[in-house]
Amino acid sequence: MEDSIDVILQDYGRVRPTSRAHPVLTACTAALLTGLYGVWRLFAVPGFRKIPWNLKVPYLPSSKVQTLNIIQLLEGRTGRLADLGSGDGRVVFAASSAGFQCTGFEINSILVACAKSKALWTGVPSSQATFVKKDFWKTDLSTYNNVTAFLAPGVMEVLGEKLLKELPDDARVIACRFPFPDWPQKSSFGSGLDQTFSYDISTVRSHLRNIPKTVPH
C-alpha cells in the first residue's frame, strides 16, 4: 500500500492532462493526497524499521463481528491472553471484559497511546488490560495460555513455528481471517473476511509429530 501511494505522489507532477487544470485546484488536490498519505504513515508505519521486511504487517483493525467471533472461540477459557499486533486495543478490551488478563503487543507508539488512553478513560484496570510497545517476535510468550492474532498470510507459518516452541500444551491460539497452514483446527466461527479459527497447541503438536517426514532423494 505504501509503495502504491508513493508512486501516486511521485507521478502526480509528471501527468500531462489533456486540458489545463486550475492552479488552485491542482494545489488543493496535491495537498489532500499528501495529507492522506501522511495520516496513513502516521498510523501504519512507525516502528516498521525495527521489524524484518518479511514480517512486516500493516495495521488493519478487527471488525466488530470478527471480535465477537474471537470471544466465541475463547468461551470456557481463562487465564492470560496475548494479542499480537493489538492496534487500538479492541480485541484486548473485549477479552478483558470476558475475564482474561490481557496484554496487547504493538510496535506503533501512536496506537499504543490511543489504547492506553481509552483504557484510562473507560476505567479498565491495568491488571485486566495492558498495552506495551514491544516487538512480539522478540518476546517469549511462554507465560500466555491464550493468543490472538490478526496478521498477514505470509507470516502465519513463521508465527506458527514460534508459538509451537514457546506456548504451553494447554494454550489456545485464535487466528483471524488467515489460518495457520498445516495446523488442524479445533473449530472456526464466522465466514468470509470475519472468519476466525481456533487451535489447541497440544493437538497441533500431536498432529505434526504424526506426519511422516519425507526423505530427500
C-alpha positions in Angstrom: 0.0 0.0 0.0 2.8 2.4 0.9 4.5 1.8 -2.5 1.4 2.4 -4.4 0.7 5.7 -2.6 4.4 6.7 -3.1 4.0 6.1 -6.8 0.9 8.2 -7.0 2.5 11.1 -5.3 5.7 10.8 -7.3 3.8 10.5 -10.6 1.4 13.3 -9.8 3.6 16.0 -11.2 4.5 14.0 -14.3 1.0 13.5 -15.6 0.2 15.8 -18.5 -3.6 16.4 -18.5 -5.3 17.0 -21.8 -6.8 20.3 -20.5 -5.0 22.8 -18.3 -6.0 22.4 -14.7 -6.7 25.3 -12.5 -3.6 26.0 -10.3 -5.6 26.4 -7.1 -7.4 23.1 -7.8 -4.2 21.4 -8.6 -2.6 22.6 -5.4 -5.6 21.6 -3.3 -5.6 18.1 -4.8 -1.9 17.7 -4.2 -2.3 18.9 -0.6 -5.1 16.4 0.0 -3.2 13.5 -1.3 -0.1 14.4 0.7 -2.3 14.8 3.9 -4.0 11.5 3.4 -0.6 9.8 2.9 0.8 11.5 6.0 -2.1 10.3 8.1 -1.7 6.7 6.8 2.0 6.7 7.5 1.4 8.1 11.0 -0.7 5.1 12.0 0.8 2.3 9.8 4.5 2.9 9.5 6.0 3.8 12.9 8.2 1.0 14.2 8.4 -0.8 10.9 12.1 -0.2 10.6 12.6 -2.4 13.6 10.9 -5.4 12.0 12.4 -7.6 9.3 10.8 -6.9 5.9 9.2 -10.4 5.6 7.5 -10.0 9.0 6.0 -6.5 8.4 2.2 -6.3 8.6 0.2 -3.1 8.1 -2.3 -2.0 10.7 -5.8 -3.4 9.9 -8.4 -3.2 12.7 -10.6 -6.1 13.5 -14.3 -5.7 12.7 -16.9 -5.9 15.4 -18.1 -9.2 14.1 -14.6 -10.6 14.0 -14.0 -9.5 17.6 -17.2 -11.3 18.7 -16.1 -14.4 16.8 -12.9 -14.4 18.8 -14.7 -14.2 22.1 -17.0 -17.1 21.0 -13.9 -19.3 20.3 -12.4 -18.4 23.7 -15.6 -19.4 25.5 -14.8 -21.6 28.6 -11.2 -20.4 28.7 -9.5 -18.4 31.4 -6.0 -17.1 32.1 -3.6 -14.8 30.4 -4.1 -13.6 26.8 -1.6 -12.1 24.4 -3.0 -10.1 21.4 -0.2 -9.9 18.8 -0.4 -6.6 17.0 -3.1 -5.1 19.2 -3.7 -1.9 17.3 -6.2 0.3 19.0 -6.9 -2.4 21.6 -10.4 -3.5 20.6 -9.7 -7.3 21.0 -7.9 -6.7 24.3 -10.8 -4.7 25.7 -13.3 -7.4 24.6 -11.3 -10.2 26.0 -10.6 -8.4 29.3 -14.4 -7.9 29.6 -14.7 -11.7 29.3 -12.4 -12.2 32.2 -9.0 -12.6 30.7 -5.8 -10.9 31.9 -4.7 -9.3 28.6 -1.5 -7.9 27.1 -1.6 -6.1 23.8 1.7 -6.1 21.9 2.0 -3.3 19.4 5.0 -1.5 17.8 3.1 1.6 16.8 3.6 4.1 19.6 0.6 6.1 18.5 -1.8 3.1 18.6 -0.4 2.1 22.0 -1.1 5.6 23.3 -4.6 5.5 21.9 -5.3 2.2 23.6 -3.9 3.3 26.9 -5.9 6.5 26.8 -9.1 4.5 26.1 -8.3 2.2 29.0 -7.8 5.1 31.3 -10.9 6.9 30.0 -13.1 3.8 30.4 -11.6 2.8 33.8 -10.2 -0.6 32.7 -7.5 -1.5 35.3 -4.0 -2.5 34.1 -4.5 -5.9 35.8 -7.1 -6.7 33.1 -5.7 -4.9 30.1 -2.0 -3.8 29.5 -0.6 -2.3 26.3 3.1 -2.5 25.6 5.2 -1.0 22.8 7.1 -4.2 22.2 8.0 -6.5 19.3 6.2 -9.8 20.0 8.6 -11.6 17.5 11.3 -11.0 20.1 9.2 -11.7 23.1 8.9 -15.0 25.0 5.2 -15.9 25.0 5.5 -18.9 27.2 3.6 -17.3 30.1 0.4 -17.0 28.0 -2.2 -19.7 27.6 -4.3 -17.8 25.1 -3.0 -16.0 22.0 -4.9 -14.0 19.4 -3.5 -12.8 16.1 -4.8 -10.9 13.0 -1.8 -10.7 10.8 -1.0 -11.4 7.2 -1.0 -14.8 5.4 2.7 -14.5 4.6 3.8 -14.6 8.3 1.5 -17.3 9.6 3.9 -20.2 9.0 6.7 -18.3 10.8 4.4 -17.3 13.6 3.3 -20.9 14.0 6.9 -22.1 14.4 7.4 -19.5 17.2 4.2 -20.4 19.0 4.9 -24.1 18.9 8.3 -23.5 20.5 7.1 -21.3 23.3 3.4 -21.9 24.3 2.4 -24.4 26.9 0.5 -27.5 25.9 -2.8 -26.2 27.2 -2.6 -23.0 25.1 -5.2 -22.0 22.6 -4.5 -19.8 19.6 -7.1 -17.8 17.7 -6.2 -16.7 14.1 -8.4 -14.1 12.4 -9.1 -14.4 8.6 -5.9 -16.2 7.8 -5.5 -19.7 9.2 -2.2 -21.5 10.1 -1.0 -23.7 7.2 -0.9 -27.4 8.2 -2.4 -26.9 11.6 -5.6 -28.9 12.4 -8.4 -26.6 13.5 -10.3 -27.2 16.7 -13.1 -25.1 15.3 -13.9 -22.0 13.3 -16.5 -19.3 13.6 -18.0 -16.8 11.1 -17.4 -16.7 7.4 -15.6 -14.6 4.7 -13.4 -11.8 5.9 -14.7 -12.2 9.5 -13.9 -15.9 9.8 -11.8 -16.9 12.8 -10.0 -20.2 13.6 -9.1 -21.8 16.9 -6.2 -24.2 17.6 -5.2 -26.2 20.7 -1.5 -26.4 20.9 -1.4 -29.9 22.3 -3.5 -31.2 19.3 -1.3 -29.3 16.8 1.9 -30.8 18.3 0.5 -34.3 18.3 -0.7 -33.9 14.7 2.6 -32.6 13.5 4.5 -35.4 15.3 2.5 -38.0 13.4 3.1 -36.5 9.9 5.7 -38.8 8.2 8.8 -36.9 7.2 9.8 -37.1 3.6 13.4 -38.3 3.0 15.2 -36.3 0.3 16.4 -38.4 -2.7 
